[in-house]
Amino acid sequence: MTKRYAPATERNREAILGVLRDRLPDEGTVLEISAGTGQHAVFFAPTLGARYWLPTDIDEISLSSIASWREETAPVNLLPPQSLDVLDTVWPVETVELPAPISAVVNINMLHIAPWSCCEALFAGAARILKPGATMFLYGPFRREGQHSSASNASFDDQLRSQDPQWGVRDLEAVISVAVDHGFECREVIEMPANNLSVIFVCV
C-alpha cells in the first residue's frame, strides 16, 4: 500500500474540524466522499469519536493510501475505505451493512476537479441515503454571484479549466440550486482560510 501526502490537507484540517465538530450529528456514520489521501479521515475520526467515519474514493491509488494511513494510525471508529463513484445510480454503501446508519455526508475539495454531473450526482446520492435532519457538508473554493473571492482563486480556476474544460471553481448559487432540487436546504456558508468556504446543508 502506498501512503500519499497532501500538504494542503495538513493546513486546512484544523479549520475544517472546527466546523464539523459543532455541526455534525452526534452519532451515526459520516460518509466521506472523495477522501483523497486519507489524511482528513485519520485526523477527524479520533476527535469525532462518538461517530463512525467511512472514507470512500473512486481512485484505487487513493483507496490504497487511505488504507495505509488507517493501518498506521488505527482509529477504532475509522471504517475500512470503500470504492464509490458518485455517478453510479446505486452507491455500494446503500447495500452494505454499517455499524450505524449514515447521518452525514462530507465532501472536501471535489466539485472543482470533477465534471458538473458529479455535483448533481452527489446530491442525488445523498438524498437517497440521508434521512430528514441529516447533514451534508461541502468544502472548497467557490464563486459567489459570479465573482471569484480572490485573484488566486481566479488563477486557480483558469489552471483547472486548462487541464480539463469540465473542471473549474463552481458558482455557489448553482450548487445550492442543485441541492434544493434534491431536497436540501442551505443552512450556513462559512468563510474559511485560503479563500475557501464551508457550506452546510440539511436534508429536509
BALOBA-1460 file (C-alpha; in Angstrom, 3 decimals):
// residues 204
<rec num="1" residu="m" x="0.000" y="0.000" z="0.000"/>
<rec num="2" residu="t" x="1.220" y="3.475" z="-0.895"/>
<rec num="3" residu="k" x="0.620" y="6.277" z="1.590"/>
<rec num="4" residu="r" x="0.170" y="9.638" z="-0.122"/>
<rec num="5" residu="y" x="0.623" y="13.060" z="1.459"/>
<rec num="6" residu="a" x="-1.067" y="16.357" z="0.552"/>
<rec num="7" residu="p" x="0.361" y="19.461" z="2.279"/>
<rec num="8" residu="a" x="-2.918" y="21.382" z="1.841"/>
<rec num="9" residu="t" x="-4.677" y="18.790" z="3.983"/>
<rec num="10" residu="e" x="-2.352" y="19.496" z="6.880"/>
<rec num="11" residu="r" x="-3.035" y="23.213" z="6.530"/>
<rec num="12" residu="n" x="-6.850" y="23.086" z="6.405"/>
<rec num="13" residu="r" x="-7.681" y="20.168" z="8.682"/>
<rec num="14" residu="e" x="-7.920" y="22.116" z="11.966"/>
<rec num="15" residu="a" x="-10.240" y="24.732" z="10.491"/>
<rec num="16" residu="i" x="-12.477" y="22.097" z="8.893"/>
<rec num="17" residu="l" x="-12.567" y="20.061" z="12.086"/>
<rec num="18" residu="g" x="-13.741" y="23.123" z="13.989"/>
<rec num="19" residu="v" x="-16.746" y="23.386" z="11.684"/>
<rec num="20" residu="l" x="-17.514" y="19.665" z="11.683"/>
<rec num="21" residu="r" x="-17.284" y="19.279" z="15.446"/>
<rec num="22" residu="d" x="-20.131" y="21.733" z="16.018"/>
<rec num="23" residu="r" x="-22.371" y="20.779" z="13.105"/>
<rec num="24" residu="l" x="-22.297" y="17.034" z="12.543"/>
<rec num="25" residu="p" x="-24.998" y="14.869" z="14.126"/>
<rec num="26" residu="d" x="-23.966" y="13.435" z="17.485"/>
<rec num="27" residu="e" x="-23.999" y="9.835" z="16.277"/>
<rec num="28" residu="g" x="-24.161" y="7.635" z="13.190"/>
<rec num="29" residu="t" x="-21.730" y="7.095" z="10.322"/>
<rec num="30" residu="v" x="-20.161" y="10.019" z="8.487"/>
<rec num="31" residu="l" x="-19.698" y="9.168" z="4.812"/>
<rec num="32" residu="e" x="-16.701" y="10.968" z="3.318"/>
<rec num="33" residu="i" x="-16.868" y="11.068" z="-0.474"/>
<rec num="34" residu="s" x="-13.647" y="11.631" z="-2.413"/>
<rec num="35" residu="a" x="-11.454" y="11.102" z="0.641"/>
<rec num="36" residu="g" x="-8.222" y="11.518" z="-1.328"/>
<rec num="37" residu="t" x="-5.067" y="10.681" z="0.600"/>
<rec num="38" residu="g" x="-6.928" y="9.671" z="3.761"/>
<rec num="39" residu="q" x="-5.254" y="12.323" z="5.919"/>
<rec num="40" residu="h" x="-8.531" y="14.033" z="6.752"/>
<rec num="41" residu="a" x="-10.148" y="10.737" z="7.723"/>
<rec num="42" residu="v" x="-7.423" y="9.710" z="10.178"/>
<rec num="43" residu="f" x="-7.356" y="13.202" z="11.692"/>
<rec num="44" residu="f" x="-11.111" y="13.675" z="12.052"/>
<rec num="45" residu="a" x="-12.165" y="10.210" z="13.187"/>
<rec num="46" residu="p" x="-10.446" y="10.096" z="16.623"/>
<rec num="47" residu="t" x="-11.745" y="13.559" z="17.556"/>
<rec num="48" residu="l" x="-15.272" y="12.756" z="16.404"/>
<rec num="49" residu="g" x="-15.203" y="9.540" z="18.358"/>
<rec num="50" residu="a" x="-18.940" y="9.220" z="19.005"/>
<rec num="51" residu="r" x="-19.393" y="8.734" z="15.265"/>
<rec num="52" residu="y" x="-18.029" y="6.242" z="12.739"/>
<rec num="53" residu="w" x="-16.130" y="7.647" z="9.760"/>
<rec num="54" residu="l" x="-16.353" y="5.914" z="6.376"/>
<rec num="55" residu="p" x="-13.870" y="7.180" z="3.747"/>
<rec num="56" residu="t" x="-14.581" y="6.450" z="0.070"/>
<rec num="57" residu="d" x="-12.979" y="7.292" z="-3.252"/>
<rec num="58" residu="i" x="-13.198" y="6.321" z="-6.915"/>
<rec num="59" residu="d" x="-9.418" y="6.083" z="-7.342"/>
<rec num="60" residu="e" x="-7.609" y="2.846" z="-6.437"/>
<rec num="61" residu="i" x="-4.379" y="4.669" z="-5.555"/>
<rec num="62" residu="s" x="-6.301" y="6.890" z="-3.167"/>
<rec num="63" residu="l" x="-8.032" y="3.889" z="-1.610"/>
<rec num="64" residu="s" x="-4.639" y="2.291" z="-1.043"/>
<rec num="65" residu="s" x="-3.361" y="5.477" z="0.575"/>
<rec num="66" residu="i" x="-6.399" y="5.711" z="2.853"/>
<rec num="67" residu="a" x="-5.899" y="2.094" z="3.911"/>
<rec num="68" residu="s" x="-2.238" y="2.777" z="4.645"/>
<rec num="69" residu="w" x="-2.977" y="5.814" z="6.812"/>
<rec num="70" residu="r" x="-5.682" y="3.848" z="8.617"/>
<rec num="71" residu="e" x="-3.336" y="0.934" z="9.274"/>
<rec num="72" residu="e" x="-0.697" y="3.273" z="10.677"/>
<rec num="73" residu="t" x="-2.955" y="5.281" z="12.978"/>
<rec num="74" residu="a" x="-5.705" y="2.711" z="13.688"/>
<rec num="75" residu="p" x="-8.585" y="4.890" z="14.982"/>
<rec num="76" residu="v" x="-11.186" y="2.436" z="16.248"/>
<rec num="77" residu="n" x="-14.078" y="4.323" z="14.649"/>
<rec num="78" residu="l" x="-12.445" y="4.687" z="11.211"/>
<rec num="79" residu="l" x="-14.004" y="2.108" z="8.879"/>
<rec num="80" residu="p" x="-12.111" y="0.451" z="6.000"/>
<rec num="81" residu="p" x="-12.195" y="2.568" z="2.815"/>
<rec num="82" residu="q" x="-14.717" y="1.669" z="0.131"/>
<rec num="83" residu="s" x="-14.828" y="2.362" z="-3.584"/>
<rec num="84" residu="l" x="-17.529" y="4.846" z="-4.569"/>
<rec num="85" residu="d" x="-18.295" y="6.592" z="-7.855"/>
<rec num="86" residu="v" x="-20.858" y="9.349" z="-7.306"/>
<rec num="87" residu="l" x="-22.144" y="8.837" z="-10.863"/>
<rec num="88" residu="d" x="-23.360" y="5.325" z="-10.046"/>
<rec num="89" residu="t" x="-27.128" y="5.153" z="-9.685"/>
<rec num="90" residu="v" x="-26.688" y="2.959" z="-6.609"/>
<rec num="91" residu="w" x="-23.750" y="3.541" z="-4.276"/>
<rec num="92" residu="p" x="-22.167" y="0.465" z="-2.626"/>
<rec num="93" residu="v" x="-22.805" y="1.993" z="0.798"/>
<rec num="94" residu="e" x="-26.524" y="1.697" z="0.075"/>
<rec num="95" residu="t" x="-26.300" y="-2.083" z="0.005"/>
<rec num="96" residu="v" x="-23.768" y="-2.944" z="2.731"/>
<rec num="97" residu="e" x="-24.312" y="-3.261" z="6.458"/>
<rec num="98" residu="l" x="-22.738" y="-0.486" z="8.512"/>
<rec num="99" residu="p" x="-22.252" y="-0.289" z="12.292"/>
<rec num="100" residu="a" x="-24.553" y="2.746" z="12.368"/>
<rec num="101" residu="p" x="-26.779" y="4.449" z="9.779"/>
<rec num="102" residu="i" x="-25.260" y="7.220" z="7.669"/>
<rec num="103" residu="s" x="-26.145" y="10.508" z="9.375"/>
<rec num="104" residu="a" x="-23.926" y="12.892" z="7.381"/>
<rec num="105" residu="v" x="-22.091" y="13.218" z="4.079"/>
<rec num="106" residu="v" x="-18.792" y="15.111" z="3.864"/>
<rec num="107" residu="n" x="-17.227" y="16.163" z="0.569"/>
<rec num="108" residu="i" x="-13.978" y="18.135" z="0.586"/>
<rec num="109" residu="n" x="-12.329" y="19.678" z="-2.467"/>
<rec num="110" residu="m" x="-14.037" y="17.588" z="-5.147"/>
<rec num="111" residu="l" x="-16.505" y="19.704" z="-7.078"/>
<rec num="112" residu="h" x="-13.889" y="21.822" z="-8.849"/>
<rec num="113" residu="i" x="-11.922" y="18.802" z="-10.094"/>
<rec num="114" residu="a" x="-14.880" y="16.854" z="-11.427"/>
<rec num="115" residu="p" x="-17.487" y="17.367" z="-14.171"/>
<rec num="116" residu="w" x="-20.643" y="19.247" z="-13.193"/>
<rec num="117" residu="s" x="-22.562" y="15.987" z="-13.480"/>
<rec num="118" residu="c" x="-20.729" y="14.857" z="-10.335"/>
<rec num="119" residu="c" x="-22.263" y="17.728" z="-8.348"/>
<rec num="120" residu="e" x="-25.727" y="16.664" z="-9.454"/>
<rec num="121" residu="a" x="-24.977" y="13.012" z="-8.721"/>
<rec num="122" residu="l" x="-23.515" y="13.855" z="-5.312"/>
<rec num="123" residu="f" x="-26.752" y="15.426" z="-4.132"/>
<rec num="124" residu="a" x="-28.886" y="12.761" z="-5.789"/>
<rec num="125" residu="g" x="-26.996" y="10.048" z="-3.936"/>
<rec num="126" residu="a" x="-27.014" y="11.914" z="-0.647"/>
<rec num="127" residu="a" x="-30.778" y="12.336" z="-0.980"/>
<rec num="128" residu="r" x="-31.143" y="8.566" z="-1.348"/>
<rec num="129" residu="i" x="-29.235" y="7.714" z="1.816"/>
<rec num="130" residu="l" x="-29.864" y="10.586" z="4.228"/>
<rec num="131" residu="k" x="-32.940" y="10.996" z="6.381"/>
<rec num="132" residu="p" x="-34.561" y="14.358" z="7.158"/>
<rec num="133" residu="g" x="-32.380" y="16.351" z="9.523"/>
<rec num="134" residu="a" x="-29.143" y="14.770" z="8.316"/>
<rec num="135" residu="t" x="-26.172" y="16.959" z="7.392"/>
<rec num="136" residu="m" x="-24.369" y="17.499" z="4.092"/>
<rec num="137" residu="f" x="-21.015" y="19.321" z="4.282"/>
<rec num="138" residu="l" x="-19.083" y="20.788" z="1.354"/>
<rec num="139" residu="y" x="-15.682" y="22.461" z="1.460"/>
<rec num="140" residu="g" x="-13.657" y="24.124" z="-1.248"/>
<rec num="141" residu="p" x="-13.315" y="27.230" z="-3.416"/>
<rec num="142" residu="f" x="-16.495" y="28.747" z="-4.849"/>
<rec num="143" residu="r" x="-17.503" y="31.812" z="-6.826"/>
<rec num="144" residu="r" x="-20.260" y="33.962" z="-5.319"/>
<rec num="145" residu="e" x="-22.599" y="35.908" z="-7.581"/>
<rec num="146" residu="g" x="-20.310" y="35.038" z="-10.477"/>
<rec num="147" residu="q" x="-17.237" y="36.557" z="-8.846"/>
<rec num="148" residu="h" x="-14.088" y="34.933" z="-7.505"/>
<rec num="149" residu="s" x="-13.223" y="35.722" z="-3.912"/>
<rec num="150" residu="s" x="-9.578" y="36.415" z="-4.754"/>
<rec num="151" residu="a" x="-7.136" y="36.757" z="-7.619"/>
<rec num="152" residu="s" x="-5.555" y="33.466" z="-6.582"/>
<rec num="153" residu="n" x="-8.894" y="31.658" z="-6.939"/>
<rec num="154" residu="a" x="-9.367" y="33.181" z="-10.400"/>
<rec num="155" residu="s" x="-5.904" y="31.972" z="-11.411"/>
<rec num="156" residu="f" x="-6.656" y="28.554" z="-9.943"/>
<rec num="157" residu="d" x="-9.886" y="28.413" z="-11.939"/>
<rec num="158" residu="d" x="-8.009" y="29.183" z="-15.164"/>
<rec num="159" residu="q" x="-5.466" y="26.492" z="-14.362"/>
<rec num="160" residu="l" x="-8.180" y="23.900" z="-13.723"/>
<rec num="161" residu="r" x="-10.040" y="24.679" z="-16.941"/>
<rec num="162" residu="s" x="-6.813" y="24.450" z="-18.936"/>
<rec num="163" residu="q" x="-6.304" y="20.933" z="-17.560"/>
<rec num="164" residu="d" x="-9.886" y="19.863" z="-18.276"/>
<rec num="165" residu="p" x="-12.694" y="22.071" z="-19.662"/>
<rec num="166" residu="q" x="-15.169" y="20.195" z="-17.441"/>
<rec num="167" residu="w" x="-13.359" y="21.326" z="-14.281"/>
<rec num="168" residu="g" x="-13.440" y="24.704" z="-12.584"/>
<rec num="169" residu="v" x="-14.394" y="26.655" z="-9.478"/>
<rec num="170" residu="r" x="-18.175" y="26.378" z="-9.169"/>
<rec num="171" residu="d" x="-20.778" y="29.075" z="-8.625"/>
<rec num="172" residu="l" x="-22.114" y="28.607" z="-5.121"/>
<rec num="173" residu="e" x="-25.599" y="29.675" z="-6.209"/>
<rec num="174" residu="a" x="-25.658" y="26.921" z="-8.850"/>
<rec num="175" residu="v" x="-24.574" y="24.324" z="-6.286"/>
<rec num="176" residu="i" x="-27.263" y="25.476" z="-3.860"/>
<rec num="177" residu="s" x="-29.856" y="25.260" z="-6.649"/>
<rec num="178" residu="v" x="-28.911" y="21.617" z="-7.273"/>
<rec num="179" residu="a" x="-29.098" y="20.934" z="-3.547"/>
<rec num="180" residu="v" x="-32.583" y="22.441" z="-3.260"/>
<rec num="181" residu="d" x="-33.767" y="20.392" z="-6.239"/>
<rec num="182" residu="h" x="-32.763" y="17.257" z="-4.327"/>
<rec num="183" residu="g" x="-34.401" y="18.178" z="-1.050"/>
<rec num="184" residu="f" x="-31.629" y="20.003" z="0.813"/>
<rec num="185" residu="e" x="-31.655" y="23.383" z="2.484"/>
<rec num="186" residu="c" x="-28.528" y="25.521" z="2.729"/>
<rec num="187" residu="r" x="-28.187" y="26.452" z="6.404"/>
<rec num="188" residu="e" x="-24.753" y="28.103" z="6.585"/>
<rec num="189" residu="v" x="-21.955" y="29.432" z="4.411"/>
<rec num="190" residu="i" x="-18.779" y="29.844" z="6.439"/>
<rec num="191" residu="e" x="-15.691" y="31.754" z="5.329"/>
<rec num="192" residu="m" x="-12.577" y="29.603" z="5.697"/>
<rec num="193" residu="p" x="-8.838" y="30.245" z="5.407"/>
<rec num="194" residu="a" x="-7.184" y="30.418" z="1.958"/>
<rec num="195" residu="n" x="-10.344" y="31.759" z="0.269"/>
<rec num="196" residu="n" x="-12.369" y="28.577" z="0.739"/>
<rec num="197" residu="l" x="-15.897" y="28.062" z="2.045"/>
<rec num="198" residu="s" x="-17.629" y="25.507" z="4.213"/>
<rec num="199" residu="v" x="-21.235" y="25.047" z="3.138"/>
<rec num="200" residu="i" x="-23.701" y="23.287" z="5.433"/>
<rec num="201" residu="f" x="-26.853" y="21.680" z="4.030"/>
<rec num="202" residu="v" x="-29.609" y="19.846" z="5.870"/>
<rec num="203" residu="c" x="-31.847" y="17.196" z="4.349"/>
<rec num="204" residu="v" x="-35.454" y="18.381" z="4.660"/>
